[in-house]
Every structure is written in C-alpha cells, then in structure tokens.
Amino acid sequence: MTVASNSVRTGTMRPVDAARRAMWTFVIGNVVIVEVLFFSAGAGKNDVLTVAKFFGLHAALLMLFQLLLVARLSWLDRRIGMDRLTVWHRWVGFSLLWTVLTHATLVVLGYATLDDASMGKTFVALSGVPASLLGMLAAAIITVIAVISTRPLRRRLQYEVWHGLHLLLYVALGLAFVHQLQETTTFTSSAFATAYWWVLWLFAFGALLTGRLAMPLWRNAYHQFRVTAVVPESDNVVSVYVTGRHLDKFPARAGQFCIWRFPGHNHWWLANPFSLSAAPGGQGLRLTAKAAGSASAGLRNVPVGGRAFVEGPYGAFTSLHRTRPGVLLIAGGVGITPVRAMLEEQTAGDVVVLYRVRSEAEAVLLHEVRGLVAARGGRLQLLTGRTAEGGVALFGPSSLHRLVPDITERDVYVCGPPAMTTAVLSGLQDLQVPARQVHAERFGLA
C-alpha cells in the first residue's frame, strides 16, 4: 500500500494556529460590523428597546457562527478537530440561549413601558404580530434544545432521541431568519446593512448545506462504497473492509475517522464515528470497532457486498501537526486503531508506542502493531495489569518519564478512553511537555 509520508513542520505557523487565527479574525470582524450597524441605525422607540435590538443583533451573529461550527468544513476540521469544534458549539449555544432570552425579555419590557401595560398583556399582544411570533417560536425551540443539552438530561436520553430533537435547531434558525427579515430596522436600516445580512446568512446556510449534505452525497455517489469483508478480530471486536471507485482521490489521512452508515443493515439515523484502522492508500478503507453499543455490536452482521455510506474524513489526529523528529503514540483499548493507521505511514524520526490494555488477550490488532513498529525500528511497550502499580499511577508523570525519558522532545499522540486520555494529558502537563507537541482527540458529533 502506498501512503503519504510524514513530514515534521518547522519554521511555519501550526495549522491549528492558522485556523484559529482565521476564525477569530472572522468573528471579530463581524462583531465590529454589527456594532457599526447598531450605532448607525439610531435609537429605538425607547432606551429598553434600543438595548433589546443590541442583543438581538448579536443573537443573530451567534446563530450564524453556530452554523459554521457544525458545518463540518474540511479546512477547519482537519486543523482544529471536530471534538474542539463541538465544544465551541456547546458554549456558543449556551451563550446564544442567554442572549436570546435577554433580547426577548427586553422587547416585552420595552413595549410594556411604551404602552404603560403589564408584561403579560404585552406578551400576548406581541404574539399576535407575525414577526414577533416567529421570534418567540425560535426562542422557545432554542430554550428546549439548551435544556435537553444540559449534562444531567443529556445522559438520560438515548443519542438518537437527543439528536432528533437537536435537529429542531435548524427550524429555529429558519424562524429567526424570517423574524430578522421582517424587522425592518435590522435589514433595511441602510443598503450596506441589507447586503451584509443577506451575504452572511447565505454564506452560513451555504456552508452548512455544502458540508453536511452536498459533499457527503457527492462523495458517496462518486466513490460507490461497498463492503468487501467482515473479519472478527476477537470475541467483541470486528473489522469491516470497504472498497469503492477512485479511492486514490478520497482525501483521508491516517489517524482520521469517518461517520459510517450501512443502508439496509441499520436504520439511517444509526451512524457511528469509527477511525480508519489502516492508512488509506487508494485500495480500500478499513474500520475496526469494539461492540460498545447497538450499532457497533451489529457490525458483525453487515452484509458483504452491501452499500456503505461514508461521511468524512474528519479529525485533526494526523501527522499534519508533527513538530518534532521523534513521536510517542499512546493508545488505550480500541483507541489503537488510528495509531495503527499512523504507523503505516513512512514515519519520520523514531517511534515509541505505549499500548494500554487489561491483558494481552484484549490487545486489538497487536500482531499488526508489532510488525509495523518493528519495521520502523521503533519500540512497543504493552502496558497490562492494574491502573496503578506500587501506588504509582500508570500514566503519572514519573511513570511516563520512566517509560520514555526523552518524552519532552517528542510529539505525543493520545487516543483512548476518556479517563485514560485525561490521566495522560495531566501527566504530560506535569512533565511540562509543550502544548504544541501534544495531540489528542475525542469523538464528538454535532
């Protein structure tokens, strides 16, 4: 299999820094424009309504930013990572909630003050105005989505239920767009304001439709993915091999993941992110998954010859972010899959792999990993047994330094269960491994 070679980035801005700078430039630039539009449009009917308009304009900007965060744009995703984009999406979502509620409350209070009426009567009166009613419905949907996204409720809901309700956010965005369109003080305060808001909304919706719908449909129509083999790796782990047309043009890198659907085997809405467990080289794709849920457990029964719908590739867990000649790859359990794919690349510098499992019998793809590490003159350390030996944490700073004395001189890639990843990142921080050399990614769908 022919794969792209690794390269160590020196003397240039890191891809993640370039992407973050581009995002901050976009955000700050648009905030400045909105501020100028607000002050140039003049005051509202009273001071309260003026402040309400201020919050309304910024709520619209937050909505547009939310669309870009979930659009799964390839340029952003492979530099920042879907996990970080999802975290930003969550925090922007809660900021949007409070901004929308503040805007709505001030609108009712402003008109109540203007008409010398109670807020209850004013609320009922405003609900009879189409533009206001659309805004109220959008605010109600955003509130419901925010409530079910709080951690206590999110943990109680099945993912499919939560995701289905979360899709109502697009309805709220549509309602908010029409609401803003009918509020003439926003869209028609000037010719520039009209052009600005139209361009921004079209850009955001266009990015969403391109990243979430058009690009996945086009890629699947072009590549025609099909399952060629289903191979059990152990009692609860299975590999699925997928082929297709023109796979040399499928823009995946070792370490990335795709979102997989198998039409005719599971319901359309049952999709899971699985890493590529072999480096993509134009011949085929492979995923290796542990039976952890209904979708992954059923992979053994995926029919050979059936269609596969592949969305992606996604993720920033790749050699694109290498900065040092040496690399340390730390994997836990089935988290070995992206690490195994990265080992198949022509790795620059020396390689050390720490593979954490409860027992050697549970080490997925161990024979492949051993062969790849040996072929590159690297070192594989299989870590079995209890989490702590002799009172020393397995991934504490002293243990990490003992296992890899030159750890601060290496790029460190970490993939495994959340608890293990957290422990490793804490140990690396205590050892003062530079943040630019640490790469970890947790799957998160938005």
N, C-alpha and C positions, 0 to 999 in steps of 0.2 A: 504494500500500500504506500502510495506517495503522499506525504503530508508536508505542510509548510514548516519551515524551520523556525526555531525560536530566535529571537534577537533581544539583546539587552539594550534598553533605551538609555542613552546618555546624552547630556547636554541639551535636552529639549524639554518642553513642558509636558508633564504627565497627561495622558488622555483624560483622566478623571478631572484634573485641574482645568484643562481646556473646556471640558463640558460644563463644569460648574461655573466657570467664568462666563461662558456664553449664556447660561441660564440666568445668572444674576444680572448680567447686562440687559437681557430681555425684560426681566421683572422690573428692575429699577427704571429702565427707560419708559416702560408703560405706566408705572406709577407716576412718574414725572408728568407724562402727557395727561393722565387723568386729573392730576392736581391742577394743571393749567386749564383744562376744560372746565373744571369745577369753579375755579375763581373767575374765569372769563364769562361764564354763563350768568353771573349775577345771583343775587339772593333769592330765596324762595318767598312764599307768602308770609311767613314769619320766621323767627330765628330757629324754632324747633324743626320746621320743615326744611330749612336750609341744611341743618346738621343731618337730618334724615336722608337728604339727597347725597350728602357726602358719603355716608355709609352705604347707600345703595349703589353708587358708582364703584366703590371698592369691592362690594359683594359681587358685582358683575365681573370684575377683574379676577377675583379669586375663582369664580366658576370657570372662566376661560383657562386659567392656569391648571385647574383640576383636569380639564380635558386633555391638556398637553401631557400631564403626568401619567395618565392612563392610556395614552395613545399607542404606547409600545413602539416608539420611534427607534429604529435600529441604531442611529447615530448616538442617541442618548443612552440607550440600554446597554450597549456593549462597552461604554465608557464609564457609566455610573453604576449600572446593575439594577435589575428590576426590584430587588429587595429594598435598596435605598430609595428608589422612586416610589415604592409602595409606602414606605414610612413617611416620606414627604407628603404623599397623597392623603394619608391619615391625618397628619397635623394640619394641613391646609383645609381638610374637610371640617375639622372642629373649629378652626378659625372662621370658616365660611358660615357655620351654624350661628355663632355668636354675632357675626356681622349682620347676617340676615335678620335675626331676631331683634337686634338693636334697631336696624332700619325700620322694620315693621312696627315696633313699639313706638318709635318716634313719629312715624307717619300718623298713626292713630292719635297720639298725644297732640301732635301739631294741629290736626284738623279739629280735634275736640276743643283745643284752646281757641282756634279761629272761630268756631261756631258756638262757643260757650255751651257745649253739650258734654254729657258723660262719655267716657271712653267706650263703654258698652254700646251706647246708641250710635256712636261714631263708627265703631267697628261694623255694626250691622249695616249702616248706611254705605260704607265703603265696599262692603261685599256685594252690593248691587251695582257697582261700577265695574265693567268688564276688565279694564286694565288692572284695577286693584284686586279683583277676584283671582285673576291669573297669578298675581304675585303672592296672594295668600295661599293658593294651592301649592305653588312651588316651595314656599316656606314650610308648609306642613309636611311635604314629602321629604325635604332636607332634614327636618327635625326627626321624623320617623327613622330615616336611614342612620342618622347620628346616634340615636338611642340604641338601635339594634347592633351598632358597631362598637358599643362600649364592651370592654372585655368580659364582664360577667354574663351579659346576654349573648355575646358572640360565641362564647364557649358552650352555651346550651343549645344553640341552633346547629342543625346539620349544615354543612358547607353549601349544599345545593339550595337549601331554603334561603340562607343568608345571601347567597349570590343572586338568586332570583329577585329578592326584594331590593338588593343593591342596584340592580339594573333600572329601578324606578328613578334613579338619579338622572338618567337621560331624559325622562319625561319632565322632571323638574327643570332641567336646563332648557328644554324646549319652551316650557311655560314662562321661564324667566326671560328668555329671549323675546318672546312676543310681548311680555309685560314691559320690558325696556323699550321695545319698538313703539309701543303706544304711549309711552311717557315722552311727549314731545320735547320737554326741557332737556332730555338726555340726548336724543338722536338728532334733533334739529336745532340745537342752540346755535350751530354755525355749520357752514359747508364742510369745514375740516372735521368737526365732531361727527357728522353723518358718515363721511368717508372712513374715518378712523374706526368707529364701532363696527361698520359693515365689514371692513377688511379684517379686523381682529376676530369677529365671530366666524367669518368664513374660513379664516386660517385655522382656527381651533377645531371647528367641526370637520374641516378637510383633513387635518392631521389625524383626527380620531378615525374617520372612515377609511383613510388610507392604511393606517397601522393595524386597525382591529378587524377590518373587513376586506378591503380591496387587495392588499398584499397577501394575506393568507390564502384567499380564494385563487388569486393568480398563481401563486407558487404551487399549490396543490394541483391545479389544472395543468401546469407546465411540467411538473415532475412526476405526476401519476404514481404516488407512493403505494406500494403493496408489501404485505407481509410475506417473507420468503421462508422463515423458520422461527420456531418457538422452542427454545432449548432450556430445560431445567438446569440450574446451576447448583441447587441444593434443595432441601425439603421445602423451603419457603422463599426461594429466590429464582427468578426466571429471566432469561434474556430473549428479547424479541428482535429479529433481524428484519430490516426494511430496505427495499430497493426501489428504484424508480428511474425515470429518464433524466439525462443531463445532470446527474448529481455532482459533476465536477463544477457546476455553476451554483450549487447550493451553498450560500455564504456562511457556513458554520465553521467554528474553530473548536479545537479540543478544549474541554472544560465547560462548554456551553450546554444549555439544556433546551429542550423543546416541550411544547404542550401537545400531548398525544391524545387522539381520539381514534377509535376503531369502529366505524359505522357498521351496524348490523350485529355487533357484539354487545355493546353497551348503549344506553341512551345517549343522545347527542350532547346533553349537558354534563355528562360524566367525563371530565377531562383531568389529566394529571400532568404535572411537570416532572419529567424524568431527564436526567443528564444523559448525554451521549457517553456510552461506556467504551467506545473505540473512537480513535481520531477519524474524522470524516476525510476521506481521500478520493471521493468520486465513485467508489464501487458500491457503497451501501452505508446504512446507518444502523446502529445498534443501541438499544436501551437495555439496562439491567435493573430490575426493581425487586424490592422485598415486599412480601404480602403484608401491607400495613392497613389497608382499607379495602372496601368492596371493589373499587376499580383496579387497584394494583393486584389484589388477590386473584382476580379473574383473568389476568393476563395469560395464564397457562392455557386458557380455553380460546384464545384468539385464533380464528381460523387461518391457516396458511393459505395464501393466495388471495385473502381478503384485502379490501382497501384500508389504507391508513390515512388519517387527516393529520398533518403535521403543521403546527403553528410555531414559528420561530425561525431561526435560532435566537435565543435570548441569553443574557448573562455577561458579566464582566470578569468572570473567574477564568481568565485566559492569560497566555504569555504576552499579550499586548501590553501588560502592565509591568513586565520584568524590568528591574533596575539594577540588579546585582548579578555577577557571574554565577554564584552558587545559589541553589534553591533547596528549600526544605518543604516537603509535601506532607501534611498531616491529615490523615483520614480516619474516620470512625465508622465502623459498620459498612453499610451500603454507600456511605459517602466516599468510598474508594473509587466509585465509577468515574467521576470527572478526573480524578487523579490518575487513574489507569489510562484514560484517553490522553492526558497531557504527557505521560511517559512515552507515548508512541511518537511524539514529536521528536525532532532532532534537537535535543535539549542542549543549550549552551551551558558550559560550566559543569561542576559536579553536582550530583543529586543525592539527597538523603530522603528516605520515606519512612515516616512513623505511622504504623497501621495499628489502630486500637480496636481490639475485639475481645469478647469474653473468653473465647477459646479458639484454638487454631482451626477447629472444625467449622466455626462460623465465619471464617475469613473468606469472603466472596472474592472470586477471581484471583485467589492467591497465587496459583501457578503462573498465570499470565503476568501478574505484577512482578514476581520473582524473575521471570525471564527477561522482562523489559529493563528492570533495574540492573541485572547482571550484564545485559548487552551494552549498557551505557557506563559500566564501571562504577555504578553507584552503590549505595548501602541501604538495605531494607531492615528495619527494626520492627519486629512483630511484638506488640505490647498486649499481653494477655493477663488474666488474673483480676484481682480486686482493684478498685479505683485508687486506693492508697496502700502503699507497702511500707511497713515500719513507721507509720504515722506521717509519711511524706506524700503529698498529693502527686498523682502521676503526671499531671501537666502543670505543676507548680514551677516557679522559676528555677529552683535548684535542680529539679528533675530534668527540665528542658535543657538547662546548661550542661548537665552531666551527659545527656544523650547526644547533644550537638554543641560542643564547646564554642564553635565559631558562629553561633546562631545569629548574632547581631550583624554579621557580614553577609547574610543570606536574605533572599526574598523568601517569605513564608506564606504558603497557601494552606488554608484550613477549610475542611469540609467534613461535617459530621453532625450528630445530634446536637440540638441547641445547648444542652448543659455542657457537653464536651467543648463545643466551639467557644462558649463563654469562658470556660476554665482556661483554654489555651490562650485566648486573647488577653485575659487577665495576667497570665504568666508572662506573655510577651511584653506587655506593658511594664511589668515589674522589672523585666530584664532590659528595659529601655531600647527595645528593637524599634527603629524609626517607623512611624506610621506609614510612610510611603512604601515600605518593604512588606507590609502585612496585607494580605488579600484573603477575604472571607466573604462568602455569600450564602444567604439563607433564602430559600424559595419563598416568594410572596406574590400571589396573584391579585391584580387589581383591574 
